[in-house]
Amino acid sequence: MRCGTLFQRPDVLGNVDLVMLEKHRGLYVAALIFVAAGQLAQAQERLDQSEQLADDEQAAAEQPKVPVPVIILESEEAVESRQRAQEESAQREKADLAAQQGMNLATEKMADYALFQTALVLVGTIALLWTLLLTRQANRAARDAVSVTREMGEAQTRAYLDFRFLSATYLRGRNGGDGLRISGILHVVGHSPAKYVRSGLWVGDQMHQGEEPPLGMELQQFGTYVAPASVMNDVSVQVPFNTVNFNVGSANQVWCCIFVQWEDIFNKTQTAKYQFALIDTSTGTHLTGAQLQLGCQNNTVGTSSS
């Protein structure tokens, strides 16, 4: 009956367990603390052992290794074979060294030969350039000599013209367009003819500068082909005063300049200039522009070469 009653009152058992648990709680806590302290001590011991093991390994690594002598026992055949191998190796090394030294010596000789060959090529090149320079100078001298010879031959062969004064004529024109005519003799000197002979007259109160006819001067042709050593009589050239800006009433002396041009047999144009001052042959004085007309009328006009 009690058992039935006990099973019918489960809360009575629960209360008993709670009372027992409350009574032994301090013991349980102490047990847990003891177990935790044991585990912590074991972990610290393992950590100390690991650190000690690492220190031992590091110390062993830092300690110098002591060589341990090893004695190898070989047979006589192995020893002889090893010695022969060592001797052959030494001989090969000596042979290789000798070959290397020979190659080095040959390389040095080749370098010396190459340097000597380069020097010879340089000397040969300089000699060739010098020869070319001398050849060029010789060719230039030969050309100059040929040119001088040709010029001398042309000068000796071509025609020369010489003008001789005869008279001066005062020309009366309309509206004051007076002029002057100069007459003379033309000699052809030389060993070849003169072609397309032409001439022109310039008049001024001072000497003409330059060896060529002034710009705008019209040259009058009077001979197409003049044989060498021939004489052309009464060759006349004239010019109006207004074309040369000559002042008839000037008190300055009168200068005349005759230009003669022709082509030689070498088809080169030649020019000759004949310049002279007009004088009064009766007094021997220079004629002025104002005296020119009277002198021409009296036929007392002569020349004085420049």
Protein Blocks (a to p, Z undefined) as FASTA:
>chain_A
ZZmmmmmmmmlmmmmmmmmmmmmmmmmmmmmmmmmmmmmmmmmmmmmmmmmmmmmmmmmm
mpccddddddddddfklmmmmmmmmmmmmmmmmmmmmmmmmmmmmmmmmmmmmmmmmmmm
mmmmmmmmmmmmmmmmmmmmmmmmmmmmmmmmmmmmmccdddddfbdcddddeehiacdd
dddddddedjbdcehiaddddddfbdcedjbdcehiacddfbfbdcehiacehiacdddf
klnopafkbcbdcddddddddddfkopacddddddddddfknopacdfklmmmmmmnopa
ccddZZ
